[in-house]
Amino acid sequence: MTISDCSERELIARIQARLPPPPDWLLVGIGDDAAVVEPERHRAEVLTVDALVEGVHFDRAFVPPDAIGHRALAVNLSDLAAMGAAPRLALLSLALPPGLLIADFDGLVAGIAALAERTRVHVVGGNLTRSTGPLMIDISLTGTVKPRQVLKRSGARPGDTLYVSGTIGAAAVGLMMLRNSTTHPKRSTTGDTKDTEEQSRSGNVLTSVSPVVERCIQRYLRPEPRVRLGLMLARNRAASACMDLSDGLSDAVYQIAAASGVGARIDAGALPIEPCAREVFAARGADPVTEAITGGDDYELLVAVRPRTRGRLAAAIRHGGVPLTRIGVCTEDRAVVLSRDGGDTPLPGGGYSHFRSAEASSLDHARDDPARVEGSRAT
Amino acid sequence: MTISDCSERELIARIQARLPPPPDWLLVGIGDDAAVVEPERHRAEVLTVDALVEGVHFDRAFVPPDAIGHRALAVNLSDLAAMGAAPRLALLSLALPPGLLIADFDGLVAGIAALAERTRVHVVGGNLTRSTGPLMIDISLTGTVKPRQVLKRSGARPGDTLYVSGTIGAAAVGLMMLRNSTTHPKRSTTGDTKDTEEQSRSGNVLTSVSPVVERCIQRYLRPEPRVRLGLMLARNRAASACMDLSDGLSDAVYQIAAASGVGARIDAGALPIEPCAREVFAARGADPVTEAITGGDDYELLVAVRPRTRGRLAAAIRHGGVPLTRIGVCTEDRAVVLSRDGGDTPLPGGGYSHFRSAEASSLDHARDDPARVEGSRAT
């Protein structure tokens, strides 16, 4: 059964069935020409939009529908987190190939709804249309923040310390593993029903992976946006600049440096590279540092902190739900460098790239995508 | 030169170059992880999203790039108009085929920017990505309205009069003409440079059309959303229910009737069918009334008005910039009928349709698309 067998009213009802009861600030929800909401008092509104396009940002051969939904919302939540905003509402615009299975449609919606509920985002409206080509999920997300607490990219000064949340490199390895699994499929022989079901539903033919690799795969499939950390950094006014790593750590360092008018020195030895990722990169003869900082899909935060306000960071870290690692410093000199084995070289990933080679760009971000290491990104 | 020859920064710069200076309520605009805006005091916020997909909502063979951009914003403005909201800001999400000409990209953006400026919409952010298939333009639009002035679909009562703005049927005829022009191309022999340029840029090979037909074509290519009328209806509290006609007048009547729990009787003789459309429909042996009420792309408003508040309508009409025509009445009996030649029959266009046959659906609208007259819609 595909979505072509349903009316649009039925598809919309399937979405509505997964949504929690409407919040009291929602004056008019699904079922009119537009949604009407009561603004939150004394808060500025933060708005972002990001689209996931099949064949560009995900491959249905190895990304299960609920992970596609999760990722589509997560990339937007990550943008709000980077501004220090509390998520509030989403508009959901789906372009669906007519042959899409209803089960996959449901899975996609379930992935969005589950993350939305957990992050207190309410879906207030949207749009469904056929696609003559790829599946596309476009989510517009709004949140709120106190105007004086907005985390911009442009506030870093020479001497500020740079921190990154969580670990980096895992998602790039996860993607690599998933890709290899479809190129060289190995069918399960365990007869585990749940596994087999999961595989046939998701098209994921990867089997009997080690827990370590599985962790990397999950980091790619279901990234955890750092919403809570962003909120804590904003509330404690602990950050002088902040940005998310959607296009890799290196890109984020270049962006914050450019927006703030500073340079940066990143300490290669301090980078919190996910151990499994380091292992896999090294086993393939690649440089783990370069791969980890240029690989995308790590939805962590890069944070600049004034030396004198470093104390405020403790509270943010305590309640932010994820560790921060000090990885470098902002410099007066405008160069962005990697400090390694006693020498400084330009931080890899600062190149010019053409639109065709880029995964996606955001008007919010206004960036050039750095050159990509082949295989570390969804193309 | 195609967009693949540009970096994303260059494409974004081309967009920014067409935007007016940022308004003072925009705290953080293009160039950060998300936009930050100051909410408007004492007003509710109205949000909508609509996507235009190549091959579903437009055909690049006969819709020039600036018209694609214009339409993408216009369909959203029409939704805000139907709520009585003043437009405020837009997020622009574009999925672009790598082979898209830079000139076409610029045209698309120019079409959006021109209508945005005229309707005081500021583009505060967005997203650019490659598409592996069709060109897609997804616009999220917000506006504001006083909470007590929101125009819903659900407020009509038996005895309320139904009005429609402007004329209907013209866009459907315009689309038909454009389609025929690409099926049976006739090259211009006038040697008019401007015409030839326009044609080669747009792929539109239609030539020497009568001014009457040209008017229908423009109604399809560059619909005028009834923003001012919506505002006036809201301010004067002149409407008990309101909806836009994006899916045709018939669909709108069914939707308002269903949402309000009333029936409706539409007077066939009173319908403001565009004279040129009536002529073309009749010449093709089709029933002009059925074609005009089931044809889409008329971005007019359907308005229900309480008999005792009919006086308020005068002010709304005076400043709304478009005439309103009385076309029928809401009834206690839940049937939705067309009154014609002394008899009542079910209003055409109330059928059930599958997703594959529908042009687009909106979670806001939560509707079934009525059955379509072949040829009257973009497929």
Interface residues (C-beta under 8 A of the other chain):
Chain A: I3 S4 D5 C6 S7 E8 R9 L11 I12 I15 L27 V28 I30 G31 D32 D33 A34 A35 V36 V37 E38 P39 E40 R43 A44 E45 V46 L47 T48 V49 D50 A51 V53 E54 G55 V56 H57 D79 L80 A82 M83 A85 L89 L91 L92 S93 A95 L96 P98 V123 V124 G125 G126 N127 L128 T129 R130 S131 T132 G133 P134 M136 D138 S140 T142 G143 V145 P147 V150 K152 R153 S154 C242 M243 D244 A259 Y352 S353 H354 F355 R356 A358 E359 A360 S361 S362 L363 D364 H365 A366 R367 D368 D369
Chain B: I3 S4 D5 C6 S7 E8 R9 L11 I12 I15 L27 V28 I30 G31 D32 D33 A34 A35 V36 V37 E38 P39 E40 R43 A44 E45 V46 L47 T48 V49 D50 A51 V53 E54 G55 V56 H57 D79 L80 A82 M83 A85 L89 L91 L92 S93 A95 L96 P98 V123 V124 G125 G126 N127 L128 T129 R130 S131 T132 G133 P134 M136 D138 S140 T142 G143 V145 P147 V150 K152 R153 S154 C242 M243 D244 A259 Y352 S353 H354 F355 R356 A358 E359 A360 S361 S362 L363 D364 H365 A366 R367 D368 D369
